[in-house]
């Protein structure tokens, strides 16, 4: 049974009509699928069917362990959004990109296809001078209308720098991580394990937190 109705499919097709570069959605699942693995794979396949610029590859989290480790994939369901020639921008989705997070997936596809993002000059200067990696985990729920803003900004940072990896993490699917990082509300962004951003903060505030994280 399709997850998107006809009206949604037409809207998504129009949204993706201006893609320029190829995008691959690399979906990690396993033989005995997790609760949301099948639906996550189906969402990717339905989206890919709406544009000839998008392909889907399904990898087994267990059988393809080496590939998962190479991409720092440590849980499923997982989506790595890859560009031309499987270029990895560090853009990840952990858990189903449903509800409001469906738009985050579409925006990730668009930015990877374009290969560019619009960030403030101060942010770009900071990213250009990075020498240490930054890992952003944005905890979300599908019913949170503010979460996509935090996810999309994190993904923009990842696309702009090879030293940034940005994960959307669906809090309900990974409750042990929500407990570990004391996620009491969403969005909550965790930077390098020990720096936190509450809510969908504007870019200049996120930049301040990134600078703080490097000092910890």
LINKALIN-V212684 format. One record per backbone hydrogen bond with DSSP energy under -1.0 kcal/mol. NH is the residue of the N-H (numbers start at 0). CO is the residue of the C=O. Records with the same first field share a line. If there is no record, write none. Layout:
NH = CO / CO
//
This chain:
8 = 4
9 = 5
10 = 6
11 = 7
12 = 8
13 = 9
14 = 10
15 = 11
16 = 13
18 = 15
22 = 52
23 = 81
24 = 54
25 = 79
26 = 56
27 = 77
28 = 58
32 = 30
39 = 35
40 = 36
41 = 37
42 = 38
43 = 39
44 = 40
45 = 41
46 = 42
47 = 43
48 = 44
49 = 46
50 = 47
53 = 50
54 = 22
56 = 24
58 = 26
60 = 28
63 = 59
64 = 61
67 = 63
68 = 64
69 = 65
70 = 66
71 = 68
72 = 67
77 = 27
78 = 92
79 = 25
80 = 90
81 = 23
82 = 86
85 = 82
86 = 83
91 = 165
92 = 78
93 = 167
94 = 76
97 = 95
99 = 141
100 = 97
101 = 98
104 = 100
105 = 101
106 = 102
107 = 103
108 = 104
109 = 105
110 = 106
111 = 107
112 = 108
113 = 109
114 = 110
123 = 119
124 = 120
125 = 121
126 = 122
127 = 123
128 = 124
129 = 126
133 = 162
135 = 164
136 = 189
137 = 166
138 = 187
139 = 168
143 = 140
150 = 146
151 = 147
152 = 148
153 = 149
154 = 150
155 = 151
156 = 152
157 = 153
158 = 154
159 = 155
163 = 160
164 = 133
165 = 89
166 = 135
167 = 91
168 = 137
169 = 93
170 = 139
173 = 169
177 = 173
178 = 174
179 = 175
180 = 176
181 = 178
182 = 177
183 = 181
187 = 138
188 = 196
189 = 136
190 = 194
191 = 134
193 = 190
194 = 190
196 = 188
198 = 186
200 = 198
205 = 201
206 = 202
207 = 203
208 = 204
209 = 205
210 = 206
211 = 207
212 = 208
213 = 209
//
